[in-house]
Amino acid sequence: MGARRASSTVVALTLAVATITSAFPASASNPTTTIAHPRVSIANLQISVPDEFAGCSIFDGALSDTMQAVLDLTTPSAFVTNRFGRPLGVNGPIAQSELISVSPQVVQYRINPKFTWTTGQAFTGQQMVQWWQFARQQVGSAAVNYRSISSLEVSADGLAVTATFSLPNSGWASLFRDIQLMPQTVGCSWAQVLREPQLGPYQVVELSSRHAVLVANASFAAATGVTPLAQRIEITAGQETIFTSGTFAMISHRLSQKQLQVISSPPTTSSFVAASSSTERLTFSAVRPQVASVNVRSALASAIDRAALVWRNVGLLNPGIAPAASSIYPQSSPSYPGSVGIPVGVTTTTSATPPVFQPASGQLDDCPHCAPEFLRAAGFTPTSTGWTGPTGPLVLHLAAGPTVEDRMSADSVAAAWRELHATVSVQYFSTEVAVVGALRSGYFDAGVYHLPQPLPSELASRWAIGAEAGSLWAGWNPSALIADYQAGLGTLNSVTATASWEAIDDAIQRNVWDRPLYSLPNIEYWSSRLPLQTASNVVALFDELLNLTPASLSS
């Protein structure tokens, strides 16, 4: 599943530099007390997560955080990440990854010969070559990284694979993640996932959009000598779950009163509330004439009172969440450029008249009374029935994502636009991927949905290289951003890379193609016997669970 931490100090430092922009530090929380008991194993671990299973591979545009987390437990990877988003080594099929040269960039992977797939077939370097040949033909930021490899050579004994890069690539640590023995070129189904040979500490035996069951992979334990955390993991996704017994862990963006009562019952549970790595956002379609003008997009974006939206949607669970300041960095990131928010109940003073947005400044304030001026600048005039302009009456079609937060936010956005005297219709979709597809189709002007933030380089690439990125965004593909993307990806210096990602972030917001609304709260609670800390998303939670063993538990 992962790799042992490289022994070379130079490699460790380089890796730290290459990945620092994706680190998510734990926020302060109320201390919890865990009483030490005899160390025992877990027969069954129950997990509840907010997002459904979607997508079948690392290149699937529909891949959700929840499915990514499952892939991390069932397929090999050069690295896994800890709860801060940093690469963390564990014993696995790829025993070690080492950056052995910078110019040209060369990475060597060493294979543990003890590992076999669930079919009994040995894991080999040639399978890594086959995966590379498949991966470089796919779309998405991960495929871009694979295409930067000019050659991949397997040693005579088959236990070392050396990758030589044609261009510097700071994403090398994310390569060979979730590889398949027999990669599929097209198609995706739950049955296909269940048929695929697996190599990680767990294998999937049941899978649907809302439910999965994983069981410990005996061959993994035999190869590593490490007993998995639990013999069986049952995951419930996309619905409100209440655990009152057994061993469990849960991430949610919203809690019922009954769940709050369970959480407040120590010492059987521990809990934590913080800003998550998921951002609720409003994205405009690049193919709809109605929102083609930056002034129209500015009017619609500035009309939304995001502070009021945070209060309505987050309320008393607000862990200092403020209106979002970035389309790439979530509030939980140390690179986040904005304020971390004001706790609920604390008041501040603001200017009575916020400065009007100028497209060249890259800043757009929430300013409902400024919105009509933007519409006039776009050629619209008020009438007795609303606004009319170059594209006709101001009639807007809004797509909304599947979660409660998505729909509450979409309803608030629609209400703000109706206050602006626009005609608005809202349609609800089953996945955030469907929302983005609706924007690309040209039938919707904008979409409201939440997006779990991947690494900044991955998210930036989705804006910079358009359809090449696989899942996002809505069709906007400015060639001017490609240079910033290539500059960010081509450096191991985190400061230089961050400057490139911020340039892309600024361009997105200056052109008002995306209006980040707010970071979703992350509410976690778990059995106190689990020595967990905090996680910024589902993938981070599973990565932390992966690095626990029965010896670390208390009864």
C-alpha positions as CSV (number, residue, x, y, z in Angstrom):
1,M,0.0,0.0,0.0
2,G,2.8,2.4,0.8
3,A,6.5,2.8,1.1
4,R,8.9,2.8,4.0
5,R,10.1,6.2,4.7
6,A,13.3,6.8,2.6
7,S,16.5,6.6,4.6
8,S,18.2,9.4,2.8
9,T,18.1,12.7,4.6
10,V,18.2,14.5,1.3
11,V,15.2,12.6,0.0
12,A,13.3,13.3,3.2
13,L,14.0,17.0,2.9
14,T,13.2,17.1,-0.8
15,L,9.9,15.3,-0.2
16,A,9.0,17.7,2.6
17,V,9.6,20.6,0.3
18,A,7.7,19.1,-2.5
19,T,4.6,18.4,-0.4
20,I,4.5,21.3,2.1
21,T,1.8,23.1,0.1
22,S,-0.7,20.4,0.7
23,A,-0.1,20.1,4.5
24,F,-3.2,20.6,6.7
25,P,-2.2,21.2,10.3
26,A,-4.5,20.0,13.0
27,S,-6.5,22.8,14.6
28,A,-6.8,23.3,18.4
29,S,-9.6,21.3,20.1
30,N,-10.9,20.5,23.5
31,P,-8.7,17.9,25.1
32,T,-10.1,14.4,25.3
33,T,-9.1,11.7,27.7
34,T,-8.5,8.0,26.8
35,I,-8.1,5.5,29.5
36,A,-5.4,2.8,28.8
37,H,-6.7,-0.8,28.7
38,P,-5.2,-4.1,27.5
39,R,-4.4,-4.0,23.8
40,V,-6.9,-6.0,21.7
41,S,-7.9,-6.2,18.1
42,I,-11.2,-5.1,16.4
43,A,-13.4,-7.7,14.7
44,N,-15.6,-5.0,13.0
45,L,-15.0,-1.3,12.5
46,Q,-17.9,0.9,11.5
47,I,-17.3,4.1,9.5
48,S,-19.7,6.8,8.3
49,V,-18.7,9.4,5.7
50,P,-20.6,12.2,4.0
51,D,-20.0,11.5,0.3
52,E,-21.1,8.5,-1.6
53,F,-18.9,6.1,-3.5
54,A,-18.4,7.2,-7.1
55,G,-15.7,6.5,-9.7
56,C,-13.6,3.4,-10.1
57,S,-10.0,4.6,-10.7
58,I,-7.6,7.4,-10.0
59,F,-8.3,8.8,-13.5
60,D,-12.1,8.6,-13.3
61,G,-13.7,12.1,-13.4
62,A,-16.4,11.0,-11.0
63,L,-13.9,9.8,-8.4
64,S,-15.1,10.8,-4.9
65,D,-13.0,11.2,-1.8
66,T,-14.8,8.2,-0.3
67,M,-13.9,6.0,-3.3
68,Q,-10.4,7.3,-3.2
69,A,-10.1,6.3,0.4
70,V,-11.2,2.7,-0.4
71,L,-8.7,2.5,-3.2
72,D,-6.0,3.6,-0.8
73,L,-6.8,0.5,1.3
74,T,-6.9,-2.0,-1.6
75,T,-4.2,-1.1,-4.1
76,P,-0.5,-0.3,-3.9
77,S,1.0,3.1,-3.7
78,A,4.4,4.7,-3.5
79,F,3.1,6.8,-0.6
80,V,0.1,7.3,1.6
81,T,-0.6,10.5,3.4
82,N,-1.1,11.2,7.1
83,R,-3.8,13.5,8.5
84,F,-1.8,16.5,7.5
85,G,-1.7,15.5,3.9
86,R,2.0,14.7,4.1
87,P,3.5,11.5,2.6
88,L,3.9,8.8,5.2
89,G,5.7,5.5,4.7
90,V,4.3,2.1,5.6
91,N,5.4,-1.4,4.7
92,G,3.9,-2.2,1.3
93,P,4.5,-3.6,-2.2
94,I,6.5,-0.6,-3.2
95,A,9.0,-0.8,-0.3
96,Q,10.9,2.4,-1.0
97,S,10.8,5.4,-3.3
98,E,13.9,7.6,-3.6
99,L,14.7,10.7,-5.5
100,I,18.2,9.9,-6.7
101,S,18.8,12.7,-9.1
102,V,17.4,16.2,-9.7
103,S,18.9,17.1,-13.1
104,P,17.6,15.1,-14.8
105,Q,15.0,14.1,-12.3
106,V,15.3,10.4,-11.5
107,V,13.2,8.4,-9.0
108,Q,13.9,4.8,-8.1
109,Y,11.2,2.5,-6.7
110,R,12.2,-0.7,-4.9
111,I,9.7,-3.7,-4.8
112,N,9.0,-6.0,-1.9
113,P,9.1,-9.5,-3.5
114,K,6.9,-11.0,-0.8
115,F,3.7,-9.4,-2.1
116,T,1.1,-11.1,-4.2
117,W,-2.3,-10.0,-5.6
118,T,-5.5,-11.6,-4.4
119,T,-5.2,-13.9,-7.5
120,G,-1.9,-15.3,-6.2
121,Q,0.1,-13.5,-8.9
122,A,3.3,-11.8,-7.7
123,F,3.7,-8.0,-7.8
124,T,6.4,-7.1,-10.2
125,G,8.2,-4.1,-11.8
126,Q,6.8,-5.0,-15.2
127,Q,3.3,-4.4,-13.8
128,M,4.4,-0.9,-12.9
129,V,5.6,-0.4,-16.5
130,Q,2.2,-1.6,-17.8
131,W,0.4,0.8,-15.5
132,W,2.6,3.7,-16.6
133,Q,1.9,2.9,-20.3
134,F,-1.8,2.9,-19.5
135,A,-1.8,5.9,-17.2
136,R,0.0,8.3,-19.6
137,Q,-2.9,7.8,-22.1
138,Q,-5.5,8.9,-19.6
139,V,-6.8,12.4,-18.7
140,G,-6.4,14.2,-15.4
141,S,-3.6,15.8,-13.5
142,A,-2.3,12.4,-12.4
143,A,-1.9,11.4,-16.1
144,V,0.0,14.7,-16.7
145,N,2.5,13.5,-14.1
146,Y,2.9,10.1,-15.7
147,R,3.5,11.7,-19.1
148,S,6.4,13.6,-17.7
149,I,8.2,10.3,-17.3
150,S,10.4,9.7,-20.4
151,S,11.5,6.2,-19.5
152,L,10.8,3.5,-17.0
153,E,13.4,0.7,-16.6
154,V,13.2,-2.5,-14.6
155,S,16.4,-4.0,-13.1
156,A,17.6,-7.5,-14.0
157,D,16.3,-8.9,-10.8
158,G,12.9,-7.2,-11.2
159,L,13.1,-5.5,-7.8
160,A,14.0,-2.0,-8.8
161,V,12.2,0.3,-11.2
162,T,13.9,3.6,-12.3
163,A,11.8,6.5,-13.7
164,T,13.6,9.2,-15.6
165,F,11.6,12.5,-16.1
166,S,11.8,14.6,-19.2
167,L,10.9,17.7,-17.1
168,P,11.1,18.4,-13.4
169,N,7.9,17.2,-11.7
170,S,7.0,18.0,-8.1
171,G,4.1,15.5,-8.3
172,W,6.4,12.5,-8.4
173,A,5.4,11.4,-4.9
174,S,1.8,10.8,-6.0
175,L,2.7,8.5,-8.9
176,F,1.9,4.7,-8.8
177,R,-1.0,5.3,-6.5
178,D,-3.9,2.9,-6.7
179,I,-2.5,1.0,-9.6
180,Q,-4.4,-2.0,-11.1
181,L,-3.0,-5.3,-12.3
182,M,-5.1,-5.3,-15.4
183,P,-6.0,-1.6,-16.1
184,Q,-9.3,-1.0,-17.9
185,T,-9.3,1.5,-20.8
186,V,-13.0,2.2,-20.6
187,G,-16.0,1.5,-18.5
188,C,-16.7,1.5,-14.8
189,S,-19.0,-0.5,-12.6
190,W,-19.2,-1.8,-9.1
191,A,-18.9,-5.4,-10.4
192,Q,-15.7,-4.4,-12.2
193,V,-14.2,-3.0,-8.9
194,L,-15.1,-6.3,-7.1
195,R,-13.5,-8.4,-9.9
196,E,-10.2,-6.5,-9.9
197,P,-7.3,-8.2,-8.2
198,Q,-6.2,-6.3,-5.1
199,L,-3.0,-5.9,-3.2
200,G,-3.5,-3.7,-0.2
201,P,-4.2,-4.5,3.5
202,Y,-7.9,-4.8,2.6
203,Q,-10.0,-6.1,-0.2
204,V,-13.5,-5.0,-1.2
205,V,-16.2,-7.7,-1.0
206,E,-19.4,-5.5,-1.1
207,L,-19.8,-2.2,-2.9
208,S,-22.7,0.2,-3.8
209,S,-23.1,3.9,-3.9
210,R,-23.8,4.1,-0.2
211,H,-22.3,1.0,1.3
212,A,-19.0,-0.9,1.2
213,V,-17.6,-3.8,3.1
214,L,-13.8,-4.5,3.3
215,V,-12.1,-7.5,4.8
216,A,-8.5,-7.9,5.8
217,N,-6.3,-9.3,3.1
218,A,-4.5,-12.3,4.5
219,S,-1.7,-12.2,2.0
220,F,-0.9,-8.6,2.9
221,A,-0.5,-9.6,6.6
222,A,1.6,-12.6,5.7
223,A,4.0,-10.4,3.6
224,T,4.4,-7.6,6.1
225,G,3.9,-9.4,9.4
226,V,1.5,-6.5,10.4
227,T,-2.0,-7.3,11.6
228,P,-4.5,-4.8,10.1
229,L,-6.5,-2.6,12.4
230,A,-9.7,-4.5,11.9
231,Q,-10.7,-7.7,10.3
232,R,-13.8,-6.1,8.7
233,I,-14.6,-2.5,7.9
234,E,-18.2,-1.5,7.1
235,I,-18.6,1.9,5.5
236,T,-21.9,3.8,5.3
237,A,-21.8,6.8,2.9
238,G,-24.1,9.7,2.1
239,Q,-26.6,9.5,4.9
240,E,-27.0,10.4,8.6
241,T,-25.7,7.6,10.8
242,I,-25.8,7.2,14.6
243,F,-23.4,4.8,16.3
244,T,-24.2,3.9,19.9
245,S,-22.1,0.7,20.2
246,G,-19.1,-1.1,18.8
247,T,-16.0,0.5,17.5
248,F,-16.6,3.4,15.0
249,A,-15.4,6.6,13.4
250,M,-17.5,9.2,11.6
251,I,-17.0,12.4,9.5
252,S,-19.9,14.6,8.8
253,H,-20.6,18.2,7.8
254,R,-23.9,18.4,9.8
255,L,-25.2,16.7,12.9
256,S,-28.7,15.9,14.2
257,Q,-29.6,16.7,17.8
258,K,-29.4,12.9,18.6
259,Q,-25.9,12.7,17.2
260,L,-24.9,15.7,19.3
261,Q,-26.1,13.9,22.3
262,V,-24.1,10.8,21.4
263,I,-21.0,12.9,20.9
264,S,-21.4,14.6,24.3
265,S,-21.3,11.3,26.1
266,P,-17.6,10.8,27.2
267,P,-15.6,8.8,27.9
268,T,-16.9,6.4,25.3
269,T,-16.5,8.8,22.4
270,S,-14.0,11.5,21.4
271,S,-15.0,14.4,19.0
272,F,-13.6,17.3,17.1
273,V,-15.0,20.2,15.1
274,A,-12.9,22.2,12.6
275,A,-13.0,23.6,9.1
276,S,-12.6,20.8,6.6
277,S,-10.8,20.6,3.3
278,S,-14.1,20.8,1.4
279,T,-15.3,24.1,0.0
280,E,-18.9,25.0,-0.9
281,R,-18.7,26.9,-4.2
282,L,-20.6,28.6,-7.0
283,T,-19.2,27.9,-10.5
284,F,-20.4,29.6,-13.6
285,S,-20.7,27.9,-17.0
286,A,-18.2,29.0,-19.7
287,V,-20.6,28.1,-22.5
288,R,-23.8,29.9,-21.5
289,P,-24.3,33.3,-23.2
290,Q,-26.2,34.7,-20.2
291,V,-23.1,34.7,-18.0
292,A,-20.4,35.2,-20.7
293,S,-19.8,38.8,-19.4
294,V,-17.5,39.2,-16.4
295,N,-19.8,42.0,-15.3
296,V,-22.8,39.7,-15.2
297,R,-20.8,37.1,-13.2
298,S,-19.6,39.9,-10.9
299,A,-23.2,41.1,-10.3
300,L,-24.4,37.6,-9.5
301,A,-21.4,36.8,-7.3
302,S,-21.3,40.1,-5.4
303,A,-25.1,39.8,-4.7
304,I,-24.6,36.9,-2.4
305,D,-24.2,37.7,1.3
306,R,-21.8,34.9,2.2
307,A,-21.5,35.8,5.8
308,A,-25.3,35.3,6.2
309,L,-25.0,32.1,4.2
310,V,-22.4,30.8,6.6
311,W,-24.6,31.6,9.6
312,R,-27.6,29.9,8.1
313,N,-25.8,26.8,7.0
314,V,-23.2,26.3,9.7
315,G,-24.7,28.1,12.7
316,L,-23.7,27.0,16.1
317,L,-21.2,24.4,14.7
318,N,-19.2,27.3,13.2
319,P,-15.5,26.6,14.0
320,G,-14.5,30.1,13.0
321,I,-15.6,29.7,9.3
322,A,-15.6,32.8,7.2
323,P,-16.6,33.5,3.6
324,A,-14.0,31.7,1.4
325,A,-11.1,33.7,0.0
326,S,-9.7,31.1,-2.4
327,S,-10.8,28.8,-5.2
328,I,-7.8,26.5,-4.7
329,Y,-6.9,26.5,-1.0
330,P,-9.5,25.5,1.7
331,Q,-9.6,27.3,5.0
332,S,-7.8,24.4,6.7
333,S,-4.7,24.9,4.5
334,P,-1.7,26.8,5.9
335,S,-1.5,28.5,2.4
336,Y,-5.0,29.8,2.7
337,P,-4.8,33.5,1.9
338,G,-7.9,34.8,3.8
339,S,-9.2,35.3,7.3
340,V,-9.9,32.1,9.4
341,G,-13.2,33.6,10.4
342,I,-15.0,35.0,13.4
343,P,-16.6,32.5,15.9
344,V,-20.4,32.7,16.1
345,G,-21.6,35.3,18.7
346,V,-18.6,37.7,18.1
347,T,-19.5,40.9,16.3
348,T,-17.1,43.1,14.3
349,T,-17.5,46.4,12.5
350,T,-17.2,46.8,8.8
351,S,-17.3,49.7,6.3
352,A,-20.8,50.8,5.6
353,T,-20.1,50.9,1.9
354,P,-17.8,48.1,0.7
355,P,-15.5,49.1,-2.2
356,V,-17.0,48.3,-5.6
357,F,-15.2,45.5,-7.4
358,Q,-12.9,46.4,-10.3
359,P,-12.2,43.4,-12.6
360,A,-8.5,44.2,-12.7
361,S,-8.0,44.2,-9.0
362,G,-8.8,40.5,-8.5
363,Q,-11.0,41.2,-5.5
364,L,-14.7,41.0,-5.3
365,D,-16.6,41.9,-2.1
366,D,-20.1,40.7,-1.1
367,C,-22.0,43.8,-2.1
368,P,-25.7,43.3,-3.0
369,H,-26.2,47.0,-3.6
370,C,-23.3,47.0,-6.1
371,A,-24.8,44.3,-8.3
372,P,-27.1,46.5,-10.3
373,E,-24.2,48.6,-11.4
374,F,-22.4,45.5,-12.8
375,L,-25.5,44.6,-14.7
376,R,-25.8,48.1,-16.2
377,A,-22.1,47.9,-17.2
378,A,-22.9,44.6,-19.0
379,G,-25.6,46.4,-21.0
380,F,-28.7,45.4,-19.0
381,T,-31.5,47.8,-18.1
382,P,-34.2,47.5,-15.5
383,T,-37.8,46.9,-16.6
384,S,-41.1,46.4,-14.8
385,T,-40.5,42.6,-14.9
386,G,-36.8,42.5,-14.2
387,W,-33.6,43.1,-16.2
388,T,-33.2,42.8,-19.9
389,G,-29.9,43.0,-21.9
390,P,-27.9,41.8,-24.8
391,T,-29.0,38.2,-24.2
392,G,-32.6,39.0,-23.4
393,P,-34.3,38.9,-20.0
394,L,-32.1,38.0,-17.0
395,V,-33.3,34.4,-16.7
396,L,-31.0,32.0,-14.8
397,H,-30.9,28.2,-14.5
398,L,-29.0,27.0,-11.4
399,A,-27.8,23.4,-10.8
400,A,-27.5,22.2,-7.2
401,G,-25.5,19.3,-5.8
402,P,-26.8,16.4,-3.7
403,T,-26.0,17.3,-0.1
404,V,-28.1,19.3,2.4
405,E,-25.4,21.9,2.3
406,D,-25.5,22.1,-1.5
407,R,-29.2,22.6,-1.6
408,M,-29.3,25.1,1.3
409,S,-26.6,27.1,-0.4
410,A,-28.3,26.9,-3.8
411,D,-31.6,28.1,-2.3
412,S,-29.8,31.0,-0.7
413,V,-28.0,31.9,-3.9
414,A,-31.3,31.7,-5.8
415,A,-33.0,34.0,-3.2
416,A,-30.2,36.6,-3.6
417,W,-30.6,36.6,-7.4
418,R,-34.4,37.0,-7.1
419,E,-33.8,40.0,-4.8
420,L,-31.8,41.3,-7.7
421,H,-35.0,40.9,-9.8
422,A,-33.7,38.0,-11.9
423,T,-35.9,35.0,-12.8
424,V,-34.3,31.9,-11.3
425,S,-35.0,28.2,-11.6
426,V,-33.2,25.5,-9.5
427,Q,-32.7,21.8,-10.4
428,Y,-31.2,19.3,-8.0
429,F,-28.6,16.7,-9.1
430,S,-27.5,13.4,-7.5
431,T,-23.8,14.1,-7.6
432,E,-21.4,17.1,-7.9
433,V,-20.0,15.5,-11.0
434,A,-23.5,15.7,-12.6
435,V,-23.6,19.4,-11.7
436,V,-20.4,20.1,-13.5
437,G,-21.6,18.1,-16.5
438,A,-24.8,20.2,-16.5
439,L,-22.7,23.4,-16.7
440,R,-20.6,22.0,-19.6
441,S,-23.8,21.0,-21.4
442,G,-24.9,24.6,-21.8
443,Y,-28.3,24.1,-20.2
444,F,-27.3,25.7,-16.8
445,D,-25.8,29.1,-16.1
446,A,-24.2,28.2,-12.7
447,G,-23.9,25.4,-10.2
448,V,-23.7,25.1,-6.4
449,Y,-21.9,22.1,-5.0
450,H,-19.1,21.2,-2.6
451,L,-15.7,20.0,-3.7
452,P,-13.2,18.1,-1.4
453,Q,-9.9,19.9,-2.2
454,P,-7.1,17.7,-3.6
455,L,-3.5,18.9,-3.7
456,P,-3.2,22.5,-5.0
457,S,-1.3,21.2,-8.1
458,E,-4.2,18.9,-9.0
459,L,-6.9,21.5,-8.5
460,A,-4.9,24.1,-10.4
461,S,-4.4,21.8,-13.3
462,R,-8.1,21.4,-13.7
463,W,-8.4,25.1,-14.3
464,A,-5.2,25.4,-16.4
465,I,-5.6,22.5,-18.7
466,G,-9.4,22.2,-19.0
467,A,-10.7,19.0,-20.3
468,E,-7.3,17.4,-19.9
469,A,-8.1,17.4,-16.2
470,G,-10.9,14.9,-16.5
471,S,-13.6,16.1,-14.0
472,L,-13.4,19.9,-13.8
473,W,-14.3,22.6,-14.6
474,A,-17.1,24.0,-16.6
475,G,-15.4,24.5,-19.9
476,W,-13.2,27.6,-19.3
477,N,-9.7,26.8,-20.7
478,P,-7.5,29.9,-20.7
479,S,-4.1,29.1,-22.3
480,A,-2.5,31.8,-20.3
481,L,-2.8,29.7,-17.1
482,I,-0.8,26.8,-18.6
483,A,2.5,28.5,-18.0
484,D,1.7,29.1,-14.4
485,Y,0.7,25.4,-14.0
486,Q,3.8,24.1,-15.6
487,A,6.0,26.4,-13.5
488,G,4.3,25.2,-10.3
489,L,4.5,21.6,-11.3
490,G,8.1,21.9,-12.5
491,T,9.7,23.0,-9.2
492,L,10.5,21.3,-6.0
493,N,10.7,24.7,-4.3
494,S,7.4,25.0,-2.4
495,V,7.6,28.8,-2.3
496,T,7.9,29.1,-6.1
497,A,5.1,26.5,-6.5
498,T,2.8,28.3,-4.2
499,A,3.3,31.5,-6.2
500,S,2.2,29.7,-9.3
501,W,-0.9,28.2,-7.7
502,E,-1.8,31.6,-6.3
503,A,-1.5,33.2,-9.8
504,I,-4.0,30.7,-11.1
505,D,-6.3,31.3,-8.1
506,D,-6.1,35.0,-8.7
507,A,-7.0,34.6,-12.4
508,I,-10.0,32.4,-11.5
509,Q,-11.4,34.9,-9.1
510,R,-10.5,38.0,-11.1
511,N,-12.5,36.6,-14.0
512,V,-15.2,35.4,-11.6
513,W,-15.6,31.9,-13.1
514,D,-15.8,30.5,-9.6
515,R,-17.2,32.0,-6.4
516,P,-15.9,30.1,-3.4
517,L,-18.6,30.4,-0.7
518,Y,-17.3,28.8,2.5
519,S,-15.4,25.8,3.9
520,L,-17.6,23.1,5.2
521,P,-17.3,22.2,8.9
522,N,-15.7,18.9,9.7
523,I,-17.5,17.1,12.6
524,E,-15.7,14.0,13.6
525,Y,-16.5,11.6,16.4
526,W,-15.0,8.2,17.2
527,S,-14.7,5.5,19.8
528,S,-12.3,6.6,22.4
529,R,-10.4,3.3,22.1
530,L,-9.2,4.5,18.7
531,P,-6.1,6.7,19.1
532,L,-7.2,9.1,16.3
533,Q,-6.3,12.7,16.1
534,T,-8.1,14.8,13.4
535,A,-8.5,14.5,9.7
536,S,-9.3,17.2,7.1
537,N,-11.2,14.8,4.8
538,V,-12.2,11.2,4.4
539,V,-8.9,10.2,2.6
540,A,-6.9,11.5,5.5
541,L,-9.1,9.6,8.0
542,F,-8.5,6.3,6.2
543,D,-4.8,7.0,5.9
544,E,-4.6,7.5,9.6
545,L,-6.6,4.3,10.3
546,L,-4.2,2.5,7.9
547,N,-1.3,3.3,10.1
548,L,-2.9,2.0,13.3
549,T,-2.5,-1.6,14.5
550,P,-4.3,-3.6,17.2
551,A,-1.3,-2.9,19.4
552,S,-2.2,0.8,19.4
553,L,-5.7,0.3,20.6
554,S,-7.3,0.3,24.0
555,S,-10.3,-1.8,24.9
